Amino acid sequence: MTVEVDSANQIIDALRRYQEADDAMHARARDSSSMSDNEIRIIQFLLTAAGNGHTVTPTALSKHLGVTSASMTALLDRLERAGAIERVRHPSDRRSLVISATPLAEQTVGAPVLAFQQATREIAADLTDVEHAAVVRFLDRLTGAMDDAGVPALR
């Protein structure tokens, strides 16, 4: 086996392990919260956005999950009834709503998400500038390859 093939296989194996760990984290979150995968993804998105100082609208959530506005409304209704989110008027656009996670969501689904984000920050802080650039470039290229993987070639 050539060095290039062995290196690629090691990366593919590492990505598989990462995906398995992510799946396991989501399974634990589902078990502890009784939320669906999409509901958990909503809470994760809200917590990440809040941590970055961004507000989130239902439209942004619909685009993130790739669901219709009607489906998003149903998901948000369920999360609001469960006490996991709040809907408030947008501060600068009174016709729009801002969605935020509640302390309950932060305690249930949010705890492992926030712990993982903190661990990611600590791991990233150990990288040199060159390593950081290489990781970001690699993940961006991998994201593009994944986006392109399902697109049939035009002839």
C-alpha positions in Angstrom: 0.0 0.0 0.0 1.4 3.4 -0.9 1.9 6.1 1.7 -0.8 8.3 0.0 -3.4 5.5 0.2 -2.5 4.7 3.8 -2.7 8.3 4.8 -6.1 8.7 3.1 -7.4 5.5 4.8 -6.2 6.9 8.2 -8.2 10.1 7.6 -11.3 8.3 6.4 -11.1 6.0 9.5 -10.6 9.1 11.8 -13.7 10.7 10.2 -15.7 7.6 10.7 -14.8 7.5 14.4 -15.7 11.2 14.7 -19.1 10.5 13.0 -19.7 7.6 15.3 -18.9 9.7 18.3 -21.2 12.5 17.0 -24.0 9.9 16.4 -23.5 8.6 20.0 -23.7 12.1 21.4 -26.9 12.8 19.5 -28.4 9.4 20.8 -27.6 10.4 24.4 -29.2 13.8 23.8 -32.3 12.2 22.3 -32.5 9.8 25.3 -32.1 12.5 27.9 -34.4 15.1 26.2 -37.0 13.1 24.3 -36.3 15.4 21.3 -36.1 14.4 17.7 -32.8 14.8 15.7 -34.1 17.9 14.1 -35.2 19.4 17.4 -31.7 18.7 18.8 -30.1 20.3 15.7 -32.3 23.4 16.3 -31.1 23.7 19.9 -27.4 23.2 18.8 -27.8 25.9 16.1 -29.4 28.3 18.6 -26.7 27.7 21.2 -23.9 28.1 18.7 -25.5 31.3 17.3 -26.0 32.7 20.8 -22.4 31.9 21.7 -21.3 33.9 18.6 -23.6 36.8 19.4 -26.0 36.1 16.5 -29.8 36.1 16.5 -31.7 33.4 14.8 -35.0 33.6 12.9 -37.3 30.8 11.9 -36.2 31.3 8.2 -32.6 30.8 9.1 -33.5 27.6 11.0 -35.5 26.4 8.0 -32.6 27.0 5.7 -30.2 25.3 8.1 -32.3 22.2 8.4 -33.6 22.2 4.8 -37.2 22.0 5.8 -40.3 24.0 4.8 -41.5 26.9 6.9 -44.6 24.8 7.8 -42.4 22.0 9.1 -40.3 24.5 11.0 -43.4 26.0 12.6 -44.4 22.6 13.8 -40.9 21.9 15.2 -40.8 25.3 17.0 -44.3 24.8 18.4 -43.3 21.5 19.9 -40.0 22.9 21.3 -41.9 25.9 22.8 -44.5 23.7 24.4 -41.6 21.6 25.9 -40.1 24.8 27.3 -36.9 24.5 25.2 -37.2 27.7 23.1 -38.6 31.1 23.3 -40.0 33.2 20.5 -39.7 37.0 20.8 -40.1 39.9 18.4 -37.0 40.8 16.5 -35.4 43.9 18.0 -35.1 45.8 14.7 -37.8 44.1 12.6 -41.1 43.9 14.4 -42.6 41.7 11.7 -40.0 39.0 12.4 -39.3 36.7 15.3 -36.1 35.7 17.1 -35.8 32.2 18.4 -33.6 31.4 21.4 -32.9 28.4 23.6 -34.1 28.4 27.1 -32.1 27.5 30.2 -33.9 24.1 30.2 -32.6 23.4 26.7 -29.1 24.5 27.7 -29.2 22.1 30.6 -30.5 19.1 28.7 -29.3 19.2 25.1 -27.0 22.1 25.6 -24.7 20.7 28.2 -23.0 18.2 25.9 -23.0 20.6 23.0 -21.4 23.4 25.0 -18.9 20.9 26.5 -17.9 19.8 23.0 -17.6 23.4 21.8 -15.4 24.2 24.7 -13.2 21.1 24.1 -13.0 22.1 20.4 -11.8 25.6 21.4 -9.2 24.1 23.7 -8.0 21.7 21.0 -7.9 24.5 18.4 -5.9 26.7 20.8 -3.1 24.1 20.8 -2.7 24.3 17.0 -0.1 26.4 15.3 -1.2 29.0 12.8 -0.1 26.6 10.0 -2.0 23.7 11.5 -5.1 25.8 12.0 -5.0 26.9 8.4 -4.5 23.3 7.2 -7.4 22.0 9.3 -9.8 24.8 8.1 -8.7 24.3 4.5 -9.1 20.5 4.8 -12.6 20.7 6.4 -13.8 23.3 3.8 -12.6 21.1 0.9 -14.2 18.1 2.6 -17.5 20.0 2.9 -17.3 20.9 -0.8 -16.6 17.3 -1.7 -19.6 16.2 0.4 -21.9 18.8 -1.2 -20.8 17.7 -4.7 -21.0 13.9 -3.9 -24.7 13.7 -4.4 -24.8 15.8 -7.6 -24.9 13.8 -10.8 -22.4 14.7 -13.4 -23.9 16.7 -16.3 -23.2 15.2 -19.7 
